[in-house]
Structures are given as structure tokens and as C-alpha cells.
């Protein structure tokens, strides 16, 4: 099973909006399996995934149900107290 977000549920922004924000990490992957926030890039632009995500076993997954996220992740940032910064 994989998880994808329907086009009508996306709020798209130019990728530069996230890449130029220093709180997003685009150069490395998380080193532990703690939940993080990610933004993804698709053909229309980029958007923040509306739920916590973990990176484990070489795949991005929904933190609660472990369903694989099928998307091009452009960056990630740590959650603060389980919430986005």
C-alpha cells in the first residue's frame, strides 16, 4: 500500500519557497526514525505533507500507519514537540 495526495487537496508553492528557507534540510536524510515534516515536489510545484513522516529502511513513510509515501521529497525538518516549527 502507498499513500498519495489527490491533486485537489494540494496547496502548491514554488519549490524555492521551501529550499530557500534554512529550516528545511535538503542535503541529507534523517539519521534516526523520528517523525519529521517534509515537503514534496511534483509537476505543479511543491507542498508540505500534512502529517508527520519517518524515513526508515530507505523509504519515506507516514509516521502513524507506516504506509509508504510515493513522492519526490524535496526537504525535511525536525518536528518540535511533535509539531511543525
N, CA and C atoms as a LAMMPS dump frame, in Angstrom:
ITEM: TIMESTEP
0
ITEM: NUMBER OF ATOMS
255
ITEM: BOX BOUNDS ff ff ff
-5.0000000000000000e+02 5.0000000000000000e+02
-5.0000000000000000e+02 5.0000000000000000e+02
-5.0000000000000000e+02 5.0000000000000000e+02
ITEM: ATOMS id mol type element x y z
1 1 1 N 0.839 -1.176 0
2 1 2 C 0 0 0
3 1 3 C 0.884 1.239 0
4 2 1 N 0.499 2.251 -0.744
5 2 2 C 1.222 3.516 -0.779
6 2 3 C 0.244 4.651 -0.545
7 3 1 N 0.771 5.798 -0.19
8 3 2 C -0.058 6.958 0.092
9 3 3 C 0.283 8.065 -0.887
10 4 1 N -0.721 8.631 -1.523
11 4 2 C -0.513 9.804 -2.361
12 4 3 C -1.641 10.785 -2.085
13 5 1 N -1.378 12.048 -2.306
14 5 2 C -2.36 13.086 -2.022
15 5 3 C -3.035 13.498 -3.322
16 6 1 N -4.368 13.475 -3.381
17 6 2 C -5.064 13.868 -4.605
18 6 3 C -4.752 15.315 -4.98
19 7 1 N -4.735 15.601 -6.265
20 7 2 C -4.415 16.945 -6.748
21 7 3 C -5.285 18.025 -6.121
22 8 1 N -6.552 17.746 -5.876
23 8 2 C -7.444 18.773 -5.333
24 8 3 C -7.192 19.062 -3.852
25 9 1 N -6.348 18.289 -3.179
26 9 2 C -6.032 18.506 -1.764
27 9 3 C -4.679 19.188 -1.568
28 10 1 N -3.975 19.461 -2.65
29 10 2 C -2.64 20.041 -2.566
30 10 3 C -2.711 21.567 -2.579
31 11 1 N -1.833 22.178 -1.808
32 11 2 C -1.632 23.617 -1.874
33 11 3 C -0.219 23.78 -2.397
34 12 1 N -0.095 24.12 -3.675
35 12 2 C 1.206 24.135 -4.329
36 12 3 C 1.887 25.495 -4.233
37 13 1 N 3.193 25.448 -4.059
38 13 2 C 4.035 26.63 -3.985
39 13 3 C 5.274 26.379 -4.828
40 14 1 N 5.952 27.431 -5.277
41 14 2 C 7.21 27.21 -5.988
42 14 3 C 8.208 26.538 -5.047
43 15 1 N 9.013 25.575 -5.53
44 15 2 C 9.968 24.881 -4.656
45 15 3 C 10.922 25.829 -3.929
46 16 1 N 11.233 26.969 -4.53
47 16 2 C 12.165 27.922 -3.909
48 16 3 C 11.665 28.408 -2.562
49 17 1 N 10.353 28.427 -2.379
50 17 2 C 9.787 28.882 -1.104
51 17 3 C 10.326 28.035 0.045
52 18 1 N 10.504 26.734 -0.178
53 18 2 C 10.987 25.839 0.855
54 18 3 C 12.511 25.726 0.837
55 19 1 N 13.084 25.605 -0.354
56 19 2 C 14.526 25.396 -0.478
57 19 3 C 15.303 26.579 0.1
58 20 1 N 14.798 27.782 -0.053
59 20 2 C 15.487 28.972 0.453
60 20 3 C 15.241 29.228 1.935
61 21 1 N 14.413 28.42 2.56
62 21 2 C 14.139 28.535 3.995
63 21 3 C 15.138 27.644 4.728
64 22 1 N 15.973 28.229 5.568
65 22 2 C 17.059 27.498 6.241
66 22 3 C 16.571 26.406 7.191
67 23 1 N 15.292 26.407 7.558
68 23 2 C 14.817 25.366 8.475
69 23 3 C 14.63 24.018 7.77
70 24 1 N 14.617 24.012 6.437
71 24 2 C 14.461 22.765 5.671
72 24 3 C 15.818 22.184 5.334
73 25 1 N 15.974 20.882 5.51
74 25 2 C 17.212 20.183 5.191
75 25 3 C 17.017 19.433 3.873
76 26 1 N 17.778 19.833 2.859
77 26 2 C 17.683 19.178 1.554
78 26 3 C 18.963 18.437 1.203
79 27 1 N 19.949 18.492 2.087
80 27 2 C 21.268 17.931 1.788
81 27 3 C 21.506 16.542 2.36
82 28 1 N 20.685 16.114 3.303
83 28 2 C 20.909 14.814 3.935
84 28 3 C 19.572 14.191 4.323
85 29 1 N 19.648 12.986 4.822
86 29 2 C 18.456 12.278 5.291
87 29 3 C 18.475 12.199 6.811
88 30 1 N 17.32 12.087 7.46
89 30 2 C 17.316 11.938 8.913
90 30 3 C 18.103 10.681 9.312
91 31 1 N 18.832 10.768 10.414
92 31 2 C 19.664 9.645 10.855
93 31 3 C 18.95 8.722 11.837
94 32 1 N 17.779 9.114 12.263
95 32 2 C 17.005 8.248 13.157
96 32 3 C 15.582 8.151 12.613
97 33 1 N 14.777 7.359 13.222
98 33 2 C 13.411 7.146 12.722
99 33 3 C 12.397 8.039 13.426
100 34 1 N 12.822 9.202 13.86
101 34 2 C 11.88 10.132 14.494
102 34 3 C 11.033 10.822 13.433
103 35 1 N 9.784 11.141 13.765
104 35 2 C 8.917 11.827 12.8
105 35 3 C 9.459 13.21 12.432
106 36 1 N 9.325 13.554 11.168
107 36 2 C 9.732 14.851 10.646
108 36 3 C 8.63 15.388 9.749
109 37 1 N 8.769 16.642 9.363
110 37 2 C 7.867 17.25 8.392
111 37 3 C 8.612 17.286 7.062
112 38 1 N 7.938 16.995 5.957
113 38 2 C 8.582 17.022 4.643
114 38 3 C 7.787 17.878 3.675
115 39 1 N 8.509 18.414 2.681
116 39 2 C 7.818 18.993 1.539
117 39 3 C 8.191 18.167 0.329
118 40 1 N 7.259 18.053 -0.59
119 40 2 C 7.47 17.259 -1.791
120 40 3 C 7.332 18.148 -3.019
121 41 1 N 7.923 17.695 -4.105
122 41 2 C 7.902 18.429 -5.366
123 41 3 C 7.216 17.55 -6.407
124 42 1 N 6.261 18.129 -7.109
125 42 2 C 5.625 17.405 -8.21
126 42 3 C 5.543 18.312 -9.426
127 43 1 N 4.796 17.902 -10.411
128 43 2 C 4.738 18.648 -11.677
129 43 3 C 4.116 20.036 -11.544
130 44 1 N 3.369 20.276 -10.485
131 44 2 C 2.704 21.559 -10.298
132 44 3 C 3.456 22.517 -9.386
133 45 1 N 4.42 22.028 -8.643
134 45 2 C 5.135 22.857 -7.673
135 45 3 C 5.533 22.032 -6.479
136 46 1 N 5.351 22.573 -5.3
137 46 2 C 5.72 21.852 -4.086
138 46 3 C 4.701 22.135 -2.99
139 47 1 N 4.638 21.225 -2.039
140 47 2 C 3.712 21.403 -0.931
141 47 3 C 4.194 20.593 0.262
142 48 1 N 3.743 20.99 1.44
143 48 2 C 4.086 20.311 2.686
144 48 3 C 3.104 19.166 2.895
145 49 1 N 3.637 17.99 3.225
146 49 2 C 2.781 16.848 3.549
147 49 3 C 2.103 17.152 4.886
148 50 1 N 0.784 16.97 4.987
149 50 2 C 0.049 17.409 6.176
150 50 3 C 0.072 16.449 7.365
151 51 1 N 1.049 15.541 7.403
152 51 2 C 1.151 14.613 8.532
153 51 3 C 2.622 14.301 8.765
154 52 1 N 3 13.895 9.978
155 52 2 C 4.392 13.54 10.253
156 52 3 C 4.825 12.327 9.425
157 53 1 N 6.099 12.346 9.023
158 53 2 C 6.678 11.311 8.169
159 53 3 C 7.966 10.815 8.816
160 54 1 N 8.281 9.539 8.62
161 54 2 C 9.557 8.991 9.086
162 54 3 C 10.317 8.441 7.874
163 55 1 N 11.646 8.445 7.983
164 55 2 C 12.481 7.832 6.957
165 55 3 C 13.089 6.59 7.585
166 56 1 N 12.722 5.417 7.068
167 56 2 C 13.258 4.174 7.604
168 56 3 C 13.362 3.135 6.488
169 57 1 N 14.388 2.331 6.567
170 57 2 C 14.635 1.28 5.575
171 57 3 C 14.657 1.822 4.154
172 58 1 N 15.184 3.045 3.997
173 58 2 C 15.342 3.628 2.67
174 58 3 C 14.076 4.192 2.047
175 59 1 N 13.015 4.347 2.846
176 59 2 C 11.747 4.861 2.32
177 59 3 C 11.139 5.883 3.274
178 60 1 N 10.431 6.848 2.7
179 60 2 C 9.651 7.79 3.483
180 60 3 C 8.293 7.15 3.756
181 61 1 N 7.836 7.223 5.018
182 61 2 C 6.564 6.592 5.398
183 61 3 C 5.76 7.517 6.324
184 62 1 N 4.443 7.361 6.271
185 62 2 C 3.56 8.044 7.203
186 62 3 C 3.948 7.572 8.602
187 63 1 N 4.164 8.49 9.531
188 63 2 C 4.639 8.128 10.87
189 63 3 C 3.622 7.299 11.647
190 64 1 N 2.321 7.494 11.405
191 64 2 C 1.353 6.741 12.192
192 64 3 C 1.018 5.364 11.644
193 65 1 N 0.834 5.235 10.354
194 65 2 C 0.437 3.923 9.836
195 65 3 C 1.534 3.22 9.023
196 66 1 N 2.685 3.881 8.88
197 66 2 C 3.87 3.327 8.183
198 66 3 C 3.644 3.046 6.695
199 67 1 N 2.584 3.616 6.118
200 67 2 C 2.343 3.468 4.686
201 67 3 C 3.374 4.302 3.931
202 68 1 N 3.931 3.726 2.865
203 68 2 C 4.976 4.397 2.089
204 68 3 C 4.434 5.647 1.403
205 69 1 N 5.22 6.712 1.424
206 69 2 C 4.897 7.96 0.749
207 69 3 C 5.546 7.911 -0.63
208 70 1 N 4.743 7.947 -1.658
209 70 2 C 5.273 7.908 -3.023
210 70 3 C 5.263 9.335 -3.549
211 71 1 N 6.401 10 -3.41
212 71 2 C 6.549 11.381 -3.837
213 71 3 C 8.029 11.726 -3.828
214 72 1 N 8.394 12.765 -4.555
215 72 2 C 9.778 13.238 -4.533
216 72 3 C 9.917 14.224 -3.377
217 73 1 N 10.584 13.782 -2.322
218 73 2 C 10.768 14.639 -1.15
219 73 3 C 11.871 15.647 -1.45
220 74 1 N 11.531 16.92 -1.301
221 74 2 C 12.492 17.988 -1.58
222 74 3 C 13.264 18.414 -0.351
223 75 1 N 12.728 18.159 0.828
224 75 2 C 13.407 18.536 2.065
225 75 3 C 12.612 18.11 3.275
226 76 1 N 13.264 18.159 4.414
227 76 2 C 12.634 17.763 5.667
228 76 3 C 13.128 18.667 6.787
229 77 1 N 12.374 18.714 7.879
230 77 2 C 12.806 19.422 9.079
231 77 3 C 12.235 18.708 10.296
232 78 1 N 12.936 18.87 11.406
233 78 2 C 12.513 18.222 12.652
234 78 3 C 11.215 18.826 13.135
235 79 1 N 10.439 18.013 13.786
236 79 2 C 9.251 18.495 14.466
237 79 3 C 9.663 18.95 15.867
238 80 1 N 9.029 19.966 16.38
239 80 2 C 9.295 20.474 17.716
240 80 3 C 8.129 20.063 18.59
241 81 1 N 8.408 19.214 19.598
242 81 2 C 7.355 18.688 20.471
243 81 3 C 6.249 18.008 19.669
244 82 1 N 6.656 17.282 18.625
245 82 2 C 5.7 16.556 17.813
246 82 3 C 4.911 17.403 16.834
247 83 1 N 5.25 18.69 16.742
248 83 2 C 4.528 19.595 15.872
249 83 3 C 5.504 20.308 14.945
250 84 1 N 4.995 20.832 13.87
251 84 2 C 5.869 21.563 12.959
252 84 3 C 6.322 22.869 13.603
253 85 1 N 7.5 23.345 13.235
254 85 2 C 8.034 24.581 13.842
255 85 3 C 7.191 25.804 13.54
